[in-house]
Structure formats: C-alpha cells, structure tokens
Amino acid sequence: MFSPLLPVVNWIFSELLKLVRFVWDYGGWLGVGVICLPLVSRVIHIFKKIF
C-alpha cells in the first residue's frame, strides 16, 4: 500500500539524521552564536556608555 512512498520516507529520515549529526558535532558553535554574541554586544554597549 505504501511501498511507493518508502524511498521518499527513507530519504527524509536519512537527511534528518544527517542534520541531527551535524548539529550534534558542531553544536558548540551554534551555542556560541546564540549565547555569546548577544552577550558581547551588551558588553560593548556598556563600554560605549561608559566612555
């Protein structure tokens, strides 16, 4: 019944697995971008107010 859709479903799950592996391996850089860059921006803003 669903056999024509099986290759498509397998492809979707394989691509999803690749994405999960990429995020798992390089997730540290994602954390730097999400957390550290806004903090650096606030620190720069504070120093601009001081000077």
C-alpha positions in Angstrom: 0.0 0.0 0.0 2.7 2.5 1.0 5.6 0.9 -0.9 5.9 3.7 -3.5 6.4 6.2 -0.6 9.0 4.1 1.1 12.1 5.6 -0.8 10.8 9.1 -0.1 10.3 8.4 3.6 13.8 6.7 3.8 15.4 9.7 2.1 13.6 12.2 4.5 14.8 10.2 7.6 18.4 9.9 6.3 18.6 13.7 5.7 17.1 14.3 9.1 19.7 12.0 10.6 22.5 13.9 8.8 21.1 17.2 10.2 21.0 15.8 13.7 24.6 14.6 13.4 25.8 17.9 12.1 24.1 19.8 14.9 25.5 17.3 17.5 29.0 17.6 16.1 29.1 21.3 15.6 26.5 22.4 18.2 29.2 24.2 20.2 29.5 26.8 17.5 25.7 27.2 17.5 25.8 27.8 21.2 28.5 30.5 20.7 26.4 32.2 18.1 23.2 32.1 20.1 24.5 32.9 23.6 27.9 34.6 23.4 27.4 37.0 20.6 24.5 38.8 22.2 26.5 39.0 25.5 29.4 40.5 23.6 27.1 43.0 22.1 25.8 44.0 25.6 29.3 44.4 26.9 30.3 46.6 24.0 27.1 48.7 24.6 28.0 49.1 28.3 31.5 50.2 27.4 30.2 52.7 24.9 28.0 54.2 27.6 31.0 54.5 30.0 33.4 56.1 27.5 
